[in-house]
């Protein structure tokens, strides 16, 4: 049976994962595929710059040829993120990576709403830039299949050419090519002793949170704070409503009163490694969070980031008990000592 800690990690990962997918889908619906493609490009470039080089070092891949290094990095990092992926070595200059269905980022039926150009933007943002990050101008990526085009998985290979590549040559699409059959026994393995269940689930939680940490600031830059907040909050409300029951079940929370929702928020906060407490105060419940792990070490965070995320709580509360109100009394992102929410019957609240 899973421990309470592992279940909390699962709850945090699930909600952030679905929120990420929802933000991209909502952008497609509200702003069109061109804006969504630019958002996905910026998200994956930001992810790539934040995690590629530290990840290569952490996974002990520094001594490998660059094409092999990149393919193994994508295989192992996605393995830690619980994303189905395969790796194949062809030569020191050519190594494959394949993401078979189901695709993690395009969760469930969401894959039916992802245009080709949005999926391509992911590789423009990340895979094509690995050579730049590694100071190897000969390294590029060739995409041979895309799941969103109805093909059996996203796949391609890192290739080190015998000449420097121009910027528009770093990513090439070649659907006429196909990956070989991969030998699972020959794929890199992580030491199970170093990666027990709790550590793996924590890594998966971090994987999902990192994407949300990066996409929200990029939305602010791309769309402006007001539009980003509107889009993020609406998405948050939808995702909070859709996944409240599943999340509450993982956290072992049952009931419909203010105190129970406070317990839900506190358990979720603990799953994020945030310092959160619940205080009963007359007819209302107060939740205080004094840390913000998601945005830790970011010097300036737009208020629209919190406004977006708060939509998750608003949506969840509307399913928990639609007659309750959630009021934000304090905000850590505005220099106060905590985030503070007050939960009570909305019929008693002076709006």
C-alpha positions as CSV (number, residue, x, y, z in Angstrom):
1,X,0.0,0.0,0.0
2,X,1.3,3.4,-0.9
3,X,2.4,5.7,1.9
4,X,0.6,9.0,2.6
5,X,3.7,10.8,1.4
6,X,3.7,9.0,-2.0
7,X,-0.1,9.6,-2.4
8,X,0.5,13.3,-1.7
9,X,3.2,13.4,-4.4
10,X,0.8,11.6,-6.8
11,X,-1.9,14.2,-6.1
12,X,0.4,17.1,-6.7
13,X,1.8,15.6,-9.9
14,X,-1.6,14.8,-11.2
15,X,-3.0,18.2,-10.8
16,X,0.0,20.1,-12.1
17,X,0.2,17.6,-15.1
18,X,-3.4,18.2,-16.0
19,X,-3.1,22.0,-15.5
20,X,-0.1,22.1,-17.9
21,X,-2.1,20.2,-20.6
22,X,-5.1,22.4,-19.9
23,X,-3.2,25.6,-20.3
24,X,-1.9,24.6,-23.7
25,X,-5.4,23.4,-24.8
26,X,-7.1,26.5,-23.5
27,X,-4.5,28.7,-25.4
28,X,-5.3,26.8,-28.6
29,X,-9.0,27.4,-28.1
30,X,-8.9,31.0,-27.0
31,X,-5.9,32.4,-29.0
32,X,-5.3,29.9,-31.8
33,X,-2.5,27.5,-32.8
34,X,0.0,30.2,-33.7
35,X,0.0,31.6,-30.1
36,X,-0.1,28.1,-28.6
37,X,2.9,27.1,-30.8
38,X,4.9,30.1,-29.6
39,X,4.0,29.4,-26.0
40,X,5.1,25.7,-26.3
41,X,8.3,26.8,-28.0
42,X,9.1,29.2,-25.2
43,X,8.1,26.7,-22.5
44,X,10.4,24.0,-23.9
45,X,13.3,26.3,-24.5
46,X,13.0,27.5,-20.9
47,X,12.9,23.9,-19.7
48,X,15.8,23.0,-21.9
49,X,18.0,25.8,-20.6
50,X,17.1,25.1,-17.0
51,X,17.6,21.3,-17.0
52,X,19.6,19.9,-19.8
53,X,23.2,20.5,-18.6
54,X,22.5,19.9,-14.9
55,X,20.6,16.8,-15.9
56,X,23.4,15.4,-18.0
57,X,25.7,15.8,-15.1
58,X,23.3,14.4,-12.5
59,X,22.7,11.3,-14.7
60,X,26.5,10.8,-15.2
61,X,26.4,11.1,-19.0
62,X,29.2,13.7,-19.5
63,X,31.7,11.3,-21.1
64,X,29.4,10.1,-23.9
65,X,29.4,11.3,-27.5
66,X,27.0,14.2,-27.9
67,X,24.3,12.4,-30.0
68,X,24.3,9.5,-27.6
69,X,24.4,11.8,-24.5
70,X,21.3,13.6,-25.7
71,X,19.3,10.5,-26.5
72,X,20.2,8.9,-23.2
73,X,19.4,12.1,-21.3
74,X,15.9,12.3,-22.9
75,X,15.4,8.6,-22.2
76,X,16.5,8.7,-18.6
77,X,14.9,12.1,-17.7
78,X,11.6,11.0,-19.1
79,X,11.9,7.7,-17.4
80,X,12.2,9.5,-14.1
81,X,9.1,11.5,-15.1
82,X,7.2,8.3,-15.7
83,X,6.9,9.0,-19.4
84,X,7.0,6.0,-21.6
85,X,10.2,6.3,-23.8
86,X,12.7,4.1,-25.6
87,X,16.3,4.6,-26.6
88,X,18.4,3.1,-29.4
89,X,22.1,3.4,-30.1
90,X,23.1,3.3,-33.8
91,X,26.5,4.9,-33.7
92,X,28.5,7.5,-31.8
93,X,27.0,10.0,-34.2
94,X,23.4,8.8,-34.3
95,X,21.1,7.7,-31.4
96,X,17.3,7.4,-31.4
97,X,14.7,8.3,-28.8
98,X,11.0,7.3,-29.1
99,X,8.0,8.4,-27.1
100,X,5.3,5.8,-27.7
101,X,1.6,6.4,-26.9
102,X,0.1,7.3,-24.5
103,X,1.8,10.7,-24.6
104,X,2.3,12.2,-21.1
105,X,1.9,15.9,-22.0
106,X,-1.1,15.4,-24.2
107,X,-3.0,13.6,-21.5
108,X,-5.9,11.3,-22.5
109,X,-8.2,12.6,-25.2
110,X,-6.3,16.0,-25.2
111,X,-4.1,14.6,-28.0
112,X,-7.1,15.0,-30.3
113,X,-6.9,18.8,-29.9
114,X,-3.2,19.3,-30.5
115,X,-2.3,20.7,-34.0
116,X,0.9,19.5,-35.7
117,X,2.6,22.9,-35.4
118,X,2.1,22.9,-31.6
119,X,3.8,19.5,-31.3
120,X,6.6,20.6,-33.6
121,X,7.2,23.6,-31.4
122,X,8.2,21.3,-28.5
123,X,11.1,20.0,-30.6
124,X,12.0,23.5,-31.9
125,X,12.2,24.6,-28.3
126,X,14.2,21.7,-26.9
127,X,15.7,19.0,-29.2
128,X,17.0,21.4,-31.8
129,X,18.8,23.5,-29.2
130,X,20.8,20.7,-27.6
131,X,23.8,21.2,-29.9
132,X,23.9,24.9,-29.1
133,X,23.9,24.2,-25.3
134,X,26.6,21.6,-25.8
135,X,28.7,24.0,-27.9
136,X,28.5,21.5,-30.8
137,X,27.3,23.2,-34.0
138,X,27.2,19.9,-35.9
139,X,24.5,18.3,-33.7
140,X,20.9,18.3,-34.8
141,X,17.7,16.3,-34.4
142,X,15.6,14.5,-37.1
143,X,12.0,13.9,-36.2
144,X,10.6,10.9,-38.1
145,X,7.1,10.5,-36.6
146,X,4.6,12.5,-34.6
147,X,1.8,11.0,-32.6
148,X,-0.5,14.0,-33.2
149,X,-0.4,13.2,-36.9
150,X,-1.8,9.7,-36.3
151,X,1.6,8.0,-36.4
152,X,2.5,5.4,-33.8
153,X,4.5,7.6,-31.5
154,X,6.9,10.6,-31.5
155,X,10.3,9.5,-32.5
156,X,13.5,10.7,-34.0
157,X,17.3,10.7,-33.7
158,X,20.1,13.0,-32.6
159,X,22.7,13.2,-35.4
160,X,26.1,14.7,-35.5
161,X,26.9,15.8,-39.0
162,X,30.3,16.3,-40.6
163,X,29.7,20.1,-40.9
164,X,28.3,22.9,-38.8
165,X,24.5,23.3,-39.1
166,X,22.7,26.5,-40.0
167,X,20.0,27.4,-37.4
168,X,17.2,26.2,-39.7
169,X,19.0,22.8,-40.2
170,X,19.1,21.9,-36.5
171,X,15.6,20.3,-36.7
172,X,14.5,18.3,-39.7
173,X,11.3,16.3,-40.3
174,X,11.7,13.0,-42.2
175,X,8.4,11.0,-41.9
176,X,9.6,8.6,-44.6
177,X,12.2,7.2,-42.1
178,X,11.3,4.9,-39.2
179,X,13.1,3.9,-36.1
180,X,14.5,0.4,-35.7
181,X,13.1,-2.1,-33.2
182,X,14.7,-1.3,-29.8
183,X,16.4,-3.8,-27.6
184,X,14.9,-3.1,-24.1
185,X,17.7,-5.1,-22.5
186,X,20.3,-2.8,-23.9
187,X,18.7,0.4,-22.7
188,X,20.4,2.3,-19.8
189,X,19.2,1.4,-16.3
190,X,18.9,3.3,-13.1
191,X,20.1,1.6,-10.0
192,X,16.9,0.5,-8.2
193,X,18.6,0.9,-4.9
194,X,19.3,4.5,-5.6
195,X,15.7,5.2,-6.7
196,X,13.2,3.7,-4.3
197,X,9.5,4.3,-4.9
198,X,9.2,7.5,-2.8
199,X,12.2,9.1,-4.6
200,X,10.8,8.2,-8.0
201,X,7.4,9.6,-7.1
202,X,9.0,12.8,-5.8
203,X,11.0,13.1,-9.1
204,X,7.7,12.7,-11.0
205,X,6.1,15.4,-8.9
206,X,9.1,17.7,-9.5
207,X,8.9,17.0,-13.3
208,X,5.2,18.1,-13.5
209,X,5.8,21.1,-11.2
210,X,8.8,22.3,-13.2
211,X,6.6,22.6,-16.3
212,X,4.0,24.7,-14.5
213,X,6.7,26.8,-13.0
214,X,8.0,27.6,-16.4
215,X,4.8,28.0,-18.5
216,X,3.1,30.6,-16.3
217,X,5.8,33.3,-16.5
218,X,6.1,32.7,-20.3
219,X,2.3,33.3,-20.6
220,X,2.8,36.6,-18.9
221,X,5.6,37.6,-21.2
222,X,3.7,36.5,-24.3
223,X,0.1,37.6,-23.6
224,X,0.6,40.3,-20.9
225,X,-0.4,39.9,-17.2
226,X,-4.1,40.5,-17.5
227,X,-4.7,38.1,-20.4
228,X,-2.4,35.5,-18.8
229,X,-4.3,35.7,-15.5
230,X,-7.6,35.4,-17.2
231,X,-6.5,32.4,-19.3
232,X,-4.7,30.8,-16.4
233,X,-7.4,31.3,-13.8
234,X,-10.2,30.0,-16.1
235,X,-8.1,26.9,-16.9
236,X,-7.4,26.5,-13.2
237,X,-11.0,26.5,-12.4
238,X,-11.8,23.9,-15.1
239,X,-9.0,21.6,-14.0
240,X,-9.8,22.1,-10.3
241,X,-13.4,21.1,-10.9
242,X,-12.5,18.1,-13.1
243,X,-9.9,16.6,-10.8
244,X,-11.0,17.6,-7.3
245,X,-12.6,14.2,-6.5
246,X,-9.6,12.3,-7.8
247,X,-7.1,14.5,-5.9
248,X,-9.1,14.5,-2.7
249,X,-9.3,10.7,-2.8
250,X,-5.5,10.5,-3.2
251,X,-5.1,12.8,-0.2
252,X,-7.6,10.8,1.9
253,X,-9.9,13.9,2.4
254,X,-13.7,13.4,2.7
255,X,-16.5,15.8,3.7
256,X,-18.0,19.1,2.5
257,X,-17.4,21.6,5.3
258,X,-14.8,24.5,5.4
259,X,-12.5,22.6,7.7
260,X,-12.3,19.6,5.3
261,X,-11.4,21.8,2.4
262,X,-8.8,23.4,4.6
263,X,-7.4,20.0,5.3
264,X,-7.4,19.3,1.6
265,X,-5.3,22.5,0.9
266,X,-2.9,21.7,3.7
267,X,-2.4,18.1,2.5
268,X,-1.7,19.3,-1.0
269,X,0.7,22.0,0.4
270,X,2.6,19.3,2.2
271,X,2.8,17.3,-1.0
272,X,4.5,20.3,-2.5
273,X,6.9,20.5,0.4
274,X,5.3,23.9,1.4
275,X,4.8,24.9,5.0
276,X,1.0,25.0,5.4
277,X,-1.3,25.1,8.4
278,X,-5.0,25.2,9.0
279,X,-6.6,27.3,11.7
280,X,-10.3,27.0,12.8
281,X,-11.7,30.5,13.5
282,X,-15.4,30.6,14.4
283,X,-17.5,30.0,11.3
284,X,-14.5,30.0,8.9
285,X,-11.4,28.0,8.3
286,X,-8.1,29.8,7.7
287,X,-5.3,28.3,5.6
288,X,-1.8,29.8,5.7
289,X,1.1,28.9,3.5
290,X,4.4,30.5,4.4
291,X,6.6,29.1,1.6
292,X,6.1,28.9,-2.2
293,X,8.3,26.1,-3.5
294,X,6.9,26.3,-7.0
295,X,8.3,29.8,-7.6
296,X,11.3,29.5,-5.3
297,X,14.4,31.4,-6.3
298,X,12.6,33.5,-8.9
299,X,13.3,37.1,-8.1
300,X,10.2,38.7,-9.5
301,X,6.9,36.8,-10.0
302,X,4.0,38.6,-11.7
303,X,0.8,38.7,-9.5
304,X,-1.0,37.0,-12.4
305,X,0.9,33.8,-11.7
306,X,-0.7,33.4,-8.3
307,X,-4.1,34.6,-9.8
308,X,-3.8,31.8,-12.3
309,X,-2.9,29.1,-9.8
310,X,-5.6,30.2,-7.4
311,X,-8.1,29.2,-10.0
312,X,-7.3,25.6,-9.1
313,X,-8.5,26.1,-5.6
314,X,-11.6,28.0,-6.7
315,X,-12.6,25.2,-9.1
316,X,-11.9,22.5,-6.5
317,X,-14.0,24.3,-3.8
318,X,-16.9,24.6,-6.2
319,X,-17.1,20.8,-6.3
320,X,-16.2,20.3,-2.7
321,X,-19.2,22.5,-1.7
322,X,-20.6,25.1,-4.1
323,X,-22.0,27.2,-1.3
324,X,-18.6,28.0,0.2
325,X,-16.5,31.0,-0.7
326,X,-12.7,31.2,-0.9
327,X,-11.2,34.6,0.0
328,X,-7.5,35.5,-0.4
329,X,-6.6,37.6,2.7
330,X,-2.8,37.7,2.3
331,X,-0.3,37.2,-0.5
332,X,3.3,36.1,-0.2
333,X,4.0,37.3,-3.7
334,X,3.1,40.8,-2.6
335,X,5.6,41.0,0.2
336,X,3.3,39.7,3.0
337,X,4.4,37.0,5.4
338,X,2.2,34.2,3.9
339,X,-0.6,33.3,1.5
340,X,-3.8,33.2,3.6
341,X,-7.1,31.9,2.4
342,X,-10.4,32.2,4.4
343,X,-13.1,29.6,3.7
344,X,-16.7,30.0,4.8
345,X,-20.3,29.9,3.7
346,X,-20.6,32.3,0.8
347,X,-24.0,33.3,2.0
348,X,-22.4,34.8,5.1
349,X,-19.7,36.7,3.1
350,X,-20.2,40.3,2.2
351,X,-19.0,40.5,-1.4
